[in-house]
Amino acid sequence: IGLPSGVFQLVHGMRNTVEFLCDHPAIKALSFVGSAHVGKALWLRATSNGKRVQANLGAKNHAIVMPDSNKDQVLNALTAAAFGAAGQRCMAISVAVFVGSSKQWISDLA
């Protein structure tokens, strides 16, 4: 993704993994998407260790829509992600950010 080795790492794990990341002195910042319960615990532990934390609680993700995307595929995917399983899944999209000329597609979602 254009970053130096080790700058960006994606980690999956349970409580012991989270605690390790929050406590390790070489780790300076954490980003988290998940439940409010876990996110608050992560934030408290990590910030008490002087780390920066970005936490998107409620387990909802954002979609970034670029103008060179396939319009029909994007709009279908956004609709499925927003309303599939009534929004009760961690990959549900509750926020879409339309970049540049893709903003013209917003009215086509209605």
LOROVO-934634 format. One record per residue (C-alpha): chain; residue in three letters; x, y, z. Coordinates in nm, 2 decimals. Example, Ala and Ser with C-alpha at 12.3 -4.5 7.8 and 13.67 -1.06 7.14 Angstrom:
("A" "ala" (1.23 -0.45 0.78))
("A" "ser" (1.37 -0.11 0.71))
***
This chain:
("A" "ile" (0.00 0.00 0.00))
("A" "gly" (0.30 0.23 -0.03))
("A" "leu" (0.41 0.23 0.33))
("A" "pro" (0.74 0.12 0.48))
("A" "ser" (0.75 -0.24 0.61))
("A" "gly" (0.59 -0.27 0.95))
("A" "val" (0.40 0.06 0.94))
("A" "phe" (0.06 -0.11 0.87))
("A" "gln" (-0.03 -0.45 1.01))
("A" "leu" (-0.37 -0.62 1.03))
("A" "val" (-0.41 -0.84 1.33))
("A" "his" (-0.69 -1.08 1.43))
("A" "gly" (-0.72 -1.22 1.78))
("A" "met" (-0.89 -1.25 2.11))
("A" "arg" (-0.85 -1.07 2.44))
("A" "asn" (-0.48 -1.17 2.49))
("A" "thr" (-0.40 -1.03 2.15))
("A" "val" (-0.57 -0.70 2.23))
("A" "glu" (-0.40 -0.67 2.56))
("A" "phe" (-0.06 -0.75 2.40))
("A" "leu" (-0.11 -0.47 2.15))
("A" "cys" (-0.22 -0.22 2.41))
("A" "asp" (0.07 -0.30 2.64))
("A" "his" (0.36 -0.34 2.40))
("A" "pro" (0.59 -0.03 2.42))
("A" "ala" (0.69 -0.05 2.05))
("A" "ile" (0.33 -0.01 1.93))
("A" "lys" (0.24 0.36 1.92))
("A" "ala" (-0.11 0.36 1.78))
("A" "leu" (-0.41 0.13 1.73))
("A" "ser" (-0.71 0.14 1.50))
("A" "phe" (-1.02 -0.07 1.59))
("A" "val" (-1.36 -0.15 1.43))
("A" "gly" (-1.59 -0.36 1.65))
("A" "ser" (-1.83 -0.36 1.94))
("A" "ala" (-1.86 -0.07 2.18))
("A" "his" (-1.79 -0.29 2.48))
("A" "val" (-1.45 -0.41 2.34))
("A" "gly" (-1.37 -0.07 2.19))
("A" "lys" (-1.41 0.11 2.52))
("A" "ala" (-1.19 -0.15 2.70))
("A" "leu" (-0.92 -0.12 2.43))
("A" "trp" (-0.93 0.26 2.43))
("A" "leu" (-0.89 0.27 2.81))
("A" "arg" (-0.60 0.03 2.82))
("A" "ala" (-0.42 0.17 2.52))
("A" "thr" (-0.45 0.53 2.61))
("A" "ser" (-0.34 0.46 2.97))
("A" "asn" (-0.02 0.33 2.80))
("A" "gly" (0.02 0.66 2.60))
("A" "lys" (-0.10 0.52 2.27))
("A" "arg" (-0.32 0.69 2.01))
("A" "val" (-0.64 0.51 1.94))
("A" "gln" (-0.88 0.53 1.65))
("A" "ala" (-1.20 0.34 1.74))
("A" "asn" (-1.50 0.29 1.52))
("A" "leu" (-1.74 0.14 1.77))
("A" "gly" (-2.07 -0.03 1.69))
("A" "ala" (-1.89 -0.24 1.43))
("A" "lys" (-1.99 -0.04 1.13))
("A" "asn" (-1.75 0.02 0.84))
("A" "his" (-1.73 0.31 0.60))
("A" "ala" (-1.73 0.28 0.22))
("A" "ile" (-1.52 0.51 0.00))
("A" "val" (-1.66 0.55 -0.35))
("A" "met" (-1.41 0.66 -0.61))
("A" "pro" (-1.52 0.82 -0.94))
("A" "asp" (-1.34 0.55 -1.15))
("A" "ser" (-1.55 0.27 -0.98))
("A" "asn" (-1.81 0.07 -1.18))
("A" "lys" (-2.12 0.26 -1.09))
("A" "asp" (-2.37 -0.03 -1.10))
("A" "gln" (-2.15 -0.26 -0.90))
("A" "val" (-2.09 0.01 -0.64))
("A" "leu" (-2.45 0.10 -0.59))
("A" "asn" (-2.56 -0.26 -0.57))
("A" "ala" (-2.28 -0.34 -0.32))
("A" "leu" (-2.37 -0.03 -0.11))
("A" "thr" (-2.74 -0.13 -0.10))
("A" "ala" (-2.66 -0.49 -0.01))
("A" "ala" (-2.41 -0.38 0.26))
("A" "ala" (-2.65 -0.13 0.41))
("A" "phe" (-2.96 -0.34 0.42))
("A" "gly" (-2.84 -0.70 0.41))
("A" "ala" (-2.92 -0.88 0.74))
("A" "ala" (-3.10 -0.56 0.84))
("A" "gly" (-2.77 -0.40 0.91))
("A" "gln" (-2.70 -0.64 1.20))
("A" "arg" (-2.35 -0.75 1.10))
("A" "cys" (-2.01 -0.60 1.14))
("A" "met" (-1.96 -0.54 0.77))
("A" "ala" (-2.28 -0.34 0.74))
("A" "ile" (-2.21 0.00 0.57))
("A" "ser" (-2.38 0.29 0.76))
("A" "val" (-2.16 0.56 0.60))
("A" "ala" (-2.06 0.61 0.24))
("A" "val" (-1.82 0.88 0.13))
("A" "phe" (-1.85 0.97 -0.24))
("A" "val" (-1.53 1.13 -0.38))
("A" "gly" (-1.53 1.37 -0.67))
("A" "ser" (-1.78 1.31 -0.96))
("A" "ser" (-1.91 0.99 -0.79))
("A" "lys" (-2.12 1.23 -0.58))
("A" "gln" (-2.36 1.25 -0.87))
("A" "trp" (-2.46 0.88 -0.81))
("A" "ile" (-2.61 0.95 -0.47))
("A" "ser" (-2.95 1.03 -0.62))
("A" "asp" (-2.95 0.69 -0.80))
("A" "leu" (-2.95 0.51 -0.46))
("A" "ala" (-3.31 0.63 -0.38))
***
